[in-house]
Amino acid sequence: MNKLPLYVFVLVSTCLLFTACVKDTDFDQAEAISLTPIVELDLIYFNLQANRFFDSINSNPILTVSDTTDIRFLDDSSLQEYLKRADFYFKFTNSIPRDFQVDFQFLSETNDTAYVAGTAVSQGTVSTPVLTEFTQIVEGEDILRLTQANKVVVSVTIDSSAQNLEGNLNLKSKTTYYLEN
């Protein structure tokens, strides 16, 4: 049995071991590392039927429907310190033959308005629902106001309504939070 290949392998491996490049590590650079986590959360969702915009008992249109959702994590002091930006994404699917105005009012614990956003939603039909997407980017001083909020009031306003109105208005939304340490 020839030991020459084994000898050559050991010799080459030893040479490589002693001649390999090693870069000194500067551990002072560790302080310059900045973690920027991104967190995506569902925000609000609803599915309003057209009959919500008409009071059939009194035969009166209901032009605005509102709902309040708690978002207690925004007024957390740690989040306030590290939150640099928030992207709100709203996706509406409308099969009601009416346009809507949807307003989002972010309120503090004392019900003071901290931040507002809103969008128009285009009309659709039962057979051909219309998709409306809206993105609101919040940064700078608006972030400071937004982090004072612990609830959001969503108000959906319709121009006119009738008892025979059909369809649904569906909302799905999420928020992407950009944090920096």
Rosetta blueprint (number, residue, H / E / L):
1 M L
2 N L
3 K L
4 L H
5 P H
6 L H
7 Y H
8 V H
9 F H
10 V H
11 L H
12 V H
13 S H
14 T H
15 C H
16 L H
17 L H
18 F H
19 T H
20 A L
21 C L
22 V L
23 K L
24 D L
25 T L
26 D L
27 F H
28 D H
29 Q H
30 A H
31 E H
32 A H
33 I L
34 S L
35 L L
36 T L
37 P L
38 I E
39 V E
40 E E
41 L E
42 D E
43 L E
44 I E
45 Y E
46 F E
47 N E
48 L E
49 Q E
50 A H
51 N H
52 R H
53 F H
54 F E
55 D E
56 S L
57 I L
58 N L
59 S L
60 N E
61 P E
62 I L
63 L L
64 T E
65 V E
66 S E
67 D E
68 T E
69 T E
70 D E
71 I L
72 R H
73 F H
74 L H
75 D H
76 D L
77 S H
78 S H
79 L H
80 Q H
81 E H
82 Y H
83 L E
84 K E
85 R E
86 A E
87 D E
88 F E
89 Y E
90 F E
91 K E
92 F E
93 T E
94 N E
95 S L
96 I L
97 P L
98 R L
99 D L
100 F E
101 Q E
102 V E
103 D E
104 F E
105 Q E
106 F E
107 L E
108 S L
109 E L
110 T L
111 N L
112 D L
113 T E
114 A E
115 Y E
116 V E
117 A E
118 G E
119 T E
120 A E
121 V E
122 S L
123 Q L
124 G L
125 T L
126 V L
127 S L
128 T L
129 P L
130 V E
131 L E
132 T E
133 E E
134 F E
135 T E
136 Q E
137 I E
138 V E
139 E E
140 G L
141 E H
142 D H
143 I H
144 L H
145 R H
146 L H
147 T L
148 Q L
149 A L
150 N L
151 K E
152 V E
153 V E
154 V E
155 S E
156 V E
157 T E
158 I E
159 D L
160 S L
161 S L
162 A L
163 Q L
164 N L
165 L L
166 E L
167 G L
168 N E
169 L E
170 N E
171 L E
172 K E
173 S E
174 K E
175 T E
176 T E
177 Y E
178 Y E
179 L E
180 E L
181 N L
